[in-house]
Amino acid sequence: MGIMSQDYAFLPSLDDRDVIGAFAGGGFAHSAGVGRISHYFGFEGPSVAIDTASSSSLVAVIQAAQSLRDGHCHLALTGGANAILAPGNSLLLSKAGMLSPDGRCKSFSAAANGFGRGEGCGVLVLKRLRDAERDGDRVLALIRGGAVAHNGMSGGLTTPNTRSQVRIISDALKQAGLAPNEIQYLEAHGTGTEYGDPMELTAAASVLGKGRREPLLVGSVKANISHLEAAGGISGIIKTVLAMQHGILPRQLHFEEPSPHIPWQRLPLKMVTEQTDWPAAEERIAGVTALGLSGTNAHVILSSKPAPVESATPATPKPQSSQLLVLSAKSESALRRKANDYLTAFSSLTEDDFGDFCHTVSAGRVHFEYRAAVVADSMEAAIPSLRQLAGKENRTNGQSPGEVLKTGIARSAPKISWVFGDAEDFTTHLRQLAEFNTHVRAKFTSLLDQLPKEWSLSLTEDAPADRSRAQQEVDTFLFQVALIELWKGWGVEPESVMGFGVGQYAAACVAEVLTTEEALQLIVRRAKLREQFMDELRSGSENDALHQQLDEFEQFADTLNYFPPNRPLICSLSGEAVPVHRQLSGSYWRRHCVEPIKTEESWQTMLATDDELVINFSGSLRAPLNANVFEGLTTERTTSAQQLNLLAELYVRGARIRFQSLYPDNDFRKLSLPTYPFQRQNYWITDVRRYAKNETAAGVSESPVKLDEARGD
C-alpha cells in the first residue's frame, strides 16, 4: 500500500511528551497503517507500506502483481491514500515553488504553474486471471506489465531524469510483450510544472511514438482531482480503467492553450481536449505513469479484458426459481437505506439479473448485525418487501404468494435442533431437492446404486402410485439424507438431533454414529422385514419366523462400524439422549423395529435443551403447542423455496451461512453492487492531552521510570 504523509502524527505535538501515549506508534507509523488492515481482515500474506513519494501507489501495484506471479499470494489488495491534516507539507512544497497559487493542476498547459494538493484513496483487488475467471469475478482490466526505476545520479534528488522515464516505459512494454504503437492512451503523471511536464512527454514520445500511424492520446487525472501524492498513481489507474469500461476518454481540464515548452509539432502525441470515443479495437491498451519526488518512477500497462467468444448456440436461459436476497447493516437506519439502494439498483437490471444480484450480495458482502432476508421468485416479487424495509410502503395484508420477508437482529449464531420423522411419500420433495442442488443430486445418485433395482427412483418422472410401504421407508430415508446434505453444504448443522421411525436412522447419520451408506443398508433390511411382518408388528404378536428375521437383522447390524454420537442424539424409544460415550450396537436397531416410540417424552427432552429453535423435518409429525419449532416441510411452496424460507429465518437470527454453496448448479455472474450506506461519524483528536490520558485509563500503564531519570538528567 502506498502511503507517505504523516500529518495525523503532527496533530498532537510530538514535542510535548505528555501527549505521546502508548498507542502512538501503532497509530502513526506507515507500517502500522498497512499492518492494521491485514490485522483487521485476517490477511496473512505480505503486508508492506511503500513510500516512494508520488509514485508510491503505482509501485505498490507493480509489487502486488509480481507477488501474484511468484505465487506468494492468491489475492492482493493494493492502492494508496493521502489526507491533508496539517499545514507542514503544504508550507514545505509552497516554499519549494511546487504548488499552484490557485490550487489547480494545469497539466501540459501554458498556464501550468505548479500542482494542487488533493486528498483521496483508491484500492484495487488483484488476482491471477485464471483464478478470477474460475471464481466468476468481474474482471475490469488486465495488468500486462510494469516497471520501476530510479533517476540515479541526476541534476538533483528531485530533478526529473528522461533516461529513467524512458527505461520504465521500455521495460514495461517488454514485460507486456507489446509494441510501442499498440499503446493507445497514456495517463501521464502531469503535475503541471514548467520543467517536469516537457521532460515527461518527451520521454514518453521517444518510446511510444515509434511506428505509430495515429498520435498517442494523452491525459492526466490531476487536472480533475488535483495531485493525490501517494495515491496519485492509483487514481490514474482507476480513471483509465473507467475509461476502458465506458469506451470514452474524458476531456482534459484546464488545457486552453498548450505549453510552449513542449515541442508538440515534433511529438506524435495529442491531448484529449474533447470527450473522445476510445477507438474501437480488439483490446483497449493504455500506459499509466507516476513519477516520485524521491526519484523513483513507475509505469504500468493496462488492457481491457478481451470479449468472450460468442457461442454458436444460444445460451440456455436460467430457470426461474426462488432466490434468497439478504441485507445487513450496522444500524436500523442503514438497513433502510440499503433497501432503498437495492430498489434503485433494480431499476437498471432485468429479471435475468435477479439471481446474479442475490448471489453477489450474499457471497460478496460482510454480514452485519441488523439483518433482513427476502425469499422471492422474481425481482418484481421482491420489490414490495424492499419498499417495506425502506419505509416506502406499509402493508397490512401480508406478503404476496411469491415472497417471504424476514427481519431480525443477529446477536450470535443460534443453536438449533433437527427432528426427522417416519415414512411418508416424500418422492416429489426428493426430486425437487435433487433438481435444486448439485451436491444433493450427486449424493442421491450414489445411494441409488446400492438399492435393489425394483426400488430405484427417477429424478425426472413421478414415482409410481403403488410404491409399497417398504419402498416408502427407503424413499423417506433418501429424502432425509438429501436434507442433511443440503444443510451441511450451506454450513448449518444442529446442536442436537432426534428422529422417529425411519428418522432415527437419519438422526444417527447427523450424529455421525454411522455412515449414510451403512444406514441405507440397515433401512433396506428393516423395510423388507417390516413389510413381511407388518401384521405381527402392529398387533404385537410374536412367532418364530419374525424372531429369526430379527436375529438376522441384529446380526447384520452388529457387523457395521459405530461411533459414539458427536452431539446429543435423542432416542425416541427411551425419550432420552443417548450417552455421548455409548457406542450403539445391533440390539439398539432391533428395538427400533418392534418397540413403540415415546413421542411426548422425546419432545420434552428435545425442548429441554438450550437450543433456541427446532426445525421439524418430519412432515406430518407436529410438535407440542407453544414450542419454538419451525416446520421444515409444507405443501404451500416448493421444497427448495421452503428450505430457503428456513435459511432466511436462520440468517436474520445470526446463522453463519456458506453462501458460496447456496446454488452450486448455477453459473452466476458477480454484479456491481451499491456501496455500503455509511452512517458517518467523526473520530478526531480534539484534546490531545485527554487522548493520551485515555490510553492509560484503557489499561496501558505509564512507564515506571521517568524520562528525565532514564536520561540521567
Secondary structure as GFF3:
##gff-version 3
##sequence-region A 1 713
A	DSSP	three_ten_helix	7	10	.	.	.	ID=ss1
A	DSSP	three_ten_helix	17	19	.	.	.	ID=ss2
A	DSSP	alpha_helix	24	28	.	.	.	ID=ss3
A	DSSP	alpha_helix	30	41	.	.	.	ID=ss4
A	DSSP	three_ten_helix	53	55	.	.	.	ID=ss5
A	DSSP	alpha_helix	56	69	.	.	.	ID=ss6
A	DSSP	beta_strand	76	82	.	.	.	ID=ss7
A	DSSP	alpha_helix	88	95	.	.	.	ID=ss8
A	DSSP	beta_strand	120	126	.	.	.	ID=ss9
A	DSSP	alpha_helix	129	134	.	.	.	ID=ss10
A	DSSP	beta_strand	142	150	.	.	.	ID=ss11
A	DSSP	alpha_helix	162	176	.	.	.	ID=ss12
A	DSSP	three_ten_helix	180	182	.	.	.	ID=ss13
A	DSSP	beta_strand	185	187	.	.	.	ID=ss14
A	DSSP	alpha_helix	196	208	.	.	.	ID=ss15
A	DSSP	beta_strand	216	219	.	.	.	ID=ss16
A	DSSP	alpha_helix	222	225	.	.	.	ID=ss17
A	DSSP	three_ten_helix	229	231	.	.	.	ID=ss18
A	DSSP	alpha_helix	232	246	.	.	.	ID=ss19
A	DSSP	beta_strand	248	249	.	.	.	ID=ss20
A	DSSP	three_ten_helix	264	266	.	.	.	ID=ss21
A	DSSP	beta_strand	269	271	.	.	.	ID=ss22
A	DSSP	beta_strand	276	277	.	.	.	ID=ss23
A	DSSP	beta_strand	285	291	.	.	.	ID=ss24
A	DSSP	beta_strand	296	303	.	.	.	ID=ss25
A	DSSP	beta_strand	323	329	.	.	.	ID=ss26
A	DSSP	alpha_helix	332	346	.	.	.	ID=ss27
A	DSSP	three_ten_helix	351	353	.	.	.	ID=ss28
A	DSSP	alpha_helix	354	363	.	.	.	ID=ss29
A	DSSP	beta_strand	370	376	.	.	.	ID=ss30
A	DSSP	alpha_helix	379	389	.	.	.	ID=ss31
A	DSSP	beta_strand	403	409	.	.	.	ID=ss32
A	DSSP	beta_strand	416	420	.	.	.	ID=ss33
A	DSSP	alpha_helix	427	436	.	.	.	ID=ss34
A	DSSP	alpha_helix	438	448	.	.	.	ID=ss35
A	DSSP	three_ten_helix	453	455	.	.	.	ID=ss36
A	DSSP	alpha_helix	469	489	.	.	.	ID=ss37
A	DSSP	beta_strand	496	499	.	.	.	ID=ss38
A	DSSP	alpha_helix	503	510	.	.	.	ID=ss39
A	DSSP	alpha_helix	516	532	.	.	.	ID=ss40
A	DSSP	alpha_helix	534	539	.	.	.	ID=ss41
A	DSSP	alpha_helix	544	558	.	.	.	ID=ss42
A	DSSP	beta_strand	569	571	.	.	.	ID=ss43
A	DSSP	beta_strand	576	577	.	.	.	ID=ss44
A	DSSP	alpha_helix	586	594	.	.	.	ID=ss45
A	DSSP	alpha_helix	599	607	.	.	.	ID=ss46
A	DSSP	beta_strand	613	616	.	.	.	ID=ss47
A	DSSP	beta_strand	629	631	.	.	.	ID=ss48
A	DSSP	alpha_helix	639	652	.	.	.	ID=ss49
A	DSSP	three_ten_helix	659	661	.	.	.	ID=ss50
A	DSSP	alpha_helix	688	697	.	.	.	ID=ss51
A	DSSP	alpha_helix	707	711	.	.	.	ID=ss52
###
